[in-house]
Structures are given as structure tokens and as C-alpha cells.
Amino acid sequence: MKNLMYSIVGIILFLTLQTNGSNPDEWSGPHESILLSHWSINLNIGCTSYFGDLSQYDLKPMRKLFNEGKLAYGLKLSRQIRFFKISGQVIYGGFKSNYKPEHSFKTSMLEYSIQTGVNLLPIIFKQRLKKYGLEVYVGIGQFIFNTSVNNYRDGQQVTGSYSTGVPEFVYFFGGELSIYLAKQIWFTTNLAVRQVQNDNMDKYIAKGDFDYYSLFNIGVTYYFGKLYRPFQKNTRKQVNRGRPRWR
């Protein structure tokens, strides 16, 4: 787990320090704002769904969403670096299950994470699919949750709850499809699987395996700064001023 965390953080730091790397003997006009260029914000809504000891609809996606999932809301801030993207995200969601009559539960959770991804379409198809994006990503984060449980023992209902004392670790991978709508605005749909580092989200320990959950959402991304289409090639012509700006 620590090795994975260090690897993801290292990749994000490496990408953050990268620049577009122009020739120092060429001048291409005023530079874009380092602070605002290539940033975007994404608002999304969807569903987090439960996978664990008590899940029963793993192969039935629609029943999984309605019977073992709850609404999830998210906010993501991203920085585009060529084909790569680094993001920070906050998600509020939850899930539920009533698989065993003697044990049902509902969980609410808040997750915050960082992730790094690469857009595959401009790499594979060059500039032929400017209005589409297909990103694959990995990430790591922490979350806090609260689980309420109903147990039935000897015909009597016993209720209880469990909350995290400290934030728990989660790591995940997934993919995002994006479609250009209008100037600076893209539609997104996202699917990810998230592995947690405990077996208490359902308050039911059977085999000692860690619980995990999925995230599916749709959203709208707004690109601000001077980046209007995140995957479009910069066609601005470079002008040679004769004397290098820096030697």
C-alpha cells in the first residue's frame, strides 16, 4: 500500500514539474498565466455502489445501482499537462445492503483523493478526434464513513452504528469518457473501482477480505484560463526574433 501511494504521488509531482518545453532560441509571444492555464473544474452526480461480503447484484448493474447504491456528488479540480492530467477530488456518497435478513446496513461516506491519468485518444488517433477524450487513471485518497446496522437476534431487533475514528485509506482505478459540448464545456461520464483498507464498511466480517465500492457518475467540466479545448494541438505560429531570449 505504501509503495503504491509513493508511486502515485511521485508521478503527480513529476507531471507537475513538467513544462511544454520550447526552444530557448525561439520566442512565441506572451506566455499564458501559469496559475490559470490548463485548469478545469468538474461537477458530477452519480452513484456509489457496494461490493463486499453481503453484495448480491455484482453481475446485475441496474439492480446493483438501485438496491446496493446511493446517490453520490463530487467536485474535481484538474490540471492538464499535455496528454496527462492531475486532479484532486471530493466525493460524498454511500451504499446499502439487505442481503441477509438478520443483518442490513446503510453507509454514508466522504472521500477526498488525488489521481493522475492519461488521455488515450490523442495518442492513438492524433488530432482526428478533437471533440472526444478517453482517460484512464489511478489514484489514492482517504475517506471517513458512518455505518448504521440493523441486526435481528432471537426475533429482536438490535441497532448499532460504526464510525471511523481516523480517516481510512482508499486506492482506485477507472476511466472517464468526455465529449465536447461548447466553448470550454465538456460532458463527462466516469466509472471507477475503489478498494478500501478495512472490512468494516458493512460492519460484517466474514472472510477477512477488504470491502470495496464502485463509483459511476456523469458531469460537466468547465475549462478556464486560456485552454478552450483540452486536447487540441496548439497551432500558434512561432516567431523567430533573431536573438535568443536566454542563452
BELCOR-V412715 format. One line per field, one symbol per residue. phi: phi as a letter, one per 20 degrees, with the letter a starting at -180 (. if undefined). burial: b if it has 9 or more other ideal C-beta (glycine too) atoms within 8 Angstrom, else e. A space follows every 50 residues. Layout:
BEGIN
phi->???
burial->???
END
This chain:
BEGIN
phi->.fffffffffffffffefcfmeffedddnfeffffdfmdbccdbbabdce crfdfcdfdcgffffedcccgccbccdccecledbdbccccdarabacfe gebcbccdbcccbcbcbceefffedldecfecbcddbcabacbcbcddcd ddclmdecdabbcffcgdebcbbabcdccfdbgmcceccccbdcdedbcd fdlbdddnfffbbdccbcacddedndeecfdeffdffedeendffbc
burial->eeebbeebbebbeebbeeeeeeeeebeeeeebeeebbbbbbbebbbbbbb bbbbbebeeeeebbbebbbbebbbbbbbbbbeebbbbbbbbbbbbbbeee eebbbbbbbbbbbbbbbbbbbbeeeeeeebebbbbbbbbbbbbbbbbbbb bbeeeeeeeeeeebeeebbbbbbbbbbbbbeeeebbbbbbbbbbbbeebb bbbbeeeeeebbbbbbbbbbbbbbbebebbbeeeeeeeeeeeeeeee
END
